[in-house]
């Protein structure tokens, strides 16, 4: 599978700029993995349960510092 290339452009009001992809198979013993990426170039991966949970927190926190997101403008909409 090819990795998407970050597209650097201003985001529209309803355009996705961040993605979080989590792979969690139905069995507890199966490996869990996740990938978080943003159009600004921020990208992280995780490959075990505790790291995936930390990545989810980092993905959420990135919204506060991402140069492509204007959270105050999004809250007003």
Secondary structure, 3 states (H helix, E strand, C coil): CCCCCCCCCCCCCCCCCEEEEEEECCCCCCCEEEEEEECCCCEEEECCHHHHHHHHHHHHHHHHHCCCCCHHHHHHC
